[in-house]
Amino acid sequence: MADTVTDLVARYWATGFFIIASLGLCASMVGTSSLLGGRSQGVSKPLPFESGIVGTGHARQRFSVKFYLVAMLFVIFDIEAVFLFAWAIVIPDVGWTGFWGAAVFILILLAGLLYDSRTGALDWAPESSSGRPRHPAG
């Protein structure tokens, strides 16, 4: 039992040291900033900072469903990029089988994007009197 503990300490001492040093560095930075940081109080101190814009309205306002649709599309295509990066790294190992698998993956996502475009999920412009969305250029 003592030999296994000694072996574990000998094998993982650098990892333990790294964790302890990282936690110590974080604690020292937080402590130093709390000691040296300013403590000004003013009228605007408790207000949330929104990129320099004073917030208006209620925090519980409703958003359009299209906002959530575009957010989901962003997440889907962001995950697609992660898969394609991983595929690009192993492309020498997977050969043509991996190429065709990635091609099918991309075609399925493009079909979904085409469907979203046709159903109007990507139309943000307000509708004109003819019932079609107005585009900024025309």
C-alpha positions in Angstrom: 0.0 0.0 0.0 2.8 2.4 0.9 4.5 1.6 -2.4 1.4 2.5 -4.4 1.0 5.8 -2.6 4.7 6.6 -3.2 4.3 5.7 -6.9 1.3 7.9 -7.2 3.0 10.8 -5.6 6.1 10.3 -7.7 4.0 10.1 -10.9 1.5 13.0 -10.3 3.5 15.5 -8.2 3.7 17.9 -11.1 0.0 17.9 -11.7 -0.7 18.5 -8.0 1.9 21.3 -7.9 0.2 22.9 -11.0 -3.2 22.8 -9.4 -2.0 24.3 -6.1 0.0 27.0 -7.9 -3.0 27.9 -10.1 -5.3 28.1 -7.1 -2.7 30.2 -5.3 -2.3 32.5 -8.2 -6.0 33.0 -8.5 -6.4 33.7 -4.8 -3.5 36.2 -4.8 -5.0 38.1 -7.8 -8.4 38.3 -6.2 -6.9 39.3 -2.9 -4.6 41.9 -4.4 -7.4 43.5 -6.4 -9.7 43.7 -3.3 -7.0 45.3 -1.3 -5.8 47.8 -4.0 -9.0 48.3 -5.9 -11.1 51.5 -5.5 -14.4 51.5 -3.6 -16.2 54.4 -5.2 -19.9 54.8 -4.6 -22.0 56.8 -6.9 -25.4 57.1 -8.4 -24.5 54.9 -11.4 -22.5 52.3 -9.5 -25.4 49.8 -8.8 -26.7 50.1 -12.4 -25.9 47.3 -14.9 -23.4 48.2 -17.6 -24.8 47.5 -21.0 -22.0 48.6 -23.4 -22.3 52.2 -22.3 -26.1 52.3 -22.9 -28.4 53.1 -20.1 -30.9 50.3 -19.8 -34.6 51.0 -20.4 -37.7 48.9 -20.2 -38.4 45.9 -18.1 -36.0 42.9 -17.8 -38.9 40.5 -18.5 -39.8 41.8 -21.9 -40.9 39.3 -24.6 -38.7 38.5 -27.6 -39.8 37.4 -30.9 -39.7 33.7 -31.6 -37.5 34.4 -34.6 -34.8 35.5 -32.2 -34.7 32.0 -30.7 -34.8 30.4 -34.1 -31.8 32.3 -35.2 -30.0 31.5 -31.9 -30.7 27.8 -32.4 -29.4 28.0 -36.0 -26.3 29.6 -34.7 -25.7 26.8 -32.2 -26.3 24.1 -34.9 -23.9 25.6 -37.3 -21.4 26.3 -34.6 -21.5 22.6 -33.6 -21.1 21.8 -37.3 -17.8 23.8 -37.4 -16.6 21.8 -34.4 -17.3 18.5 -36.1 -15.6 19.7 -39.3 -12.5 20.9 -37.4 -12.2 17.4 -35.9 -12.7 15.8 -39.3 -10.0 18.1 -40.9 -7.5 16.8 -38.3 -8.1 13.1 -39.0 -8.6 13.4 -42.7 -5.4 11.5 -43.5 -6.6 8.6 -41.4 -10.3 8.4 -42.6 -9.6 8.6 -46.4 -12.5 8.7 -48.9 -14.9 7.1 -46.4 -14.5 10.1 -44.1 -14.7 12.5 -47.0 -18.1 11.1 -48.1 -19.3 11.0 -44.5 -18.5 14.7 -44.1 -20.0 15.5 -47.5 -23.3 13.8 -46.4 -23.2 15.7 -43.1 -22.7 19.0 -44.9 -25.5 18.2 -47.4 -27.9 17.4 -44.6 -27.1 20.7 -42.9 -27.5 22.6 -46.2 -30.9 21.0 -46.7 -31.9 22.2 -43.3 -30.7 25.7 -44.1 -32.6 25.7 -47.3 -35.7 24.5 -45.5 -35.3 27.3 -42.9 -34.9 29.8 -45.7 -37.9 28.6 -47.6 -40.2 28.6 -44.5 -39.1 32.1 -43.6 -37.2 31.4 -40.4 -34.4 33.6 -41.6 -36.6 36.6 -42.6 -36.1 39.4 -40.2 -37.5 42.3 -42.2 -41.0 43.4 -41.5 -43.6 42.4 -44.1 -44.7 44.9 -46.7 -48.3 45.5 -47.7 -48.0 42.7 -50.4 -47.3 40.1 -47.7 -43.7 39.5 -48.7 -40.8 40.6 -46.5 -39.2 43.9 -47.4 -35.4 43.7 -48.0 -33.2 46.6 -46.9 -31.9 47.1 -50.5 -35.3 47.4 -52.1 
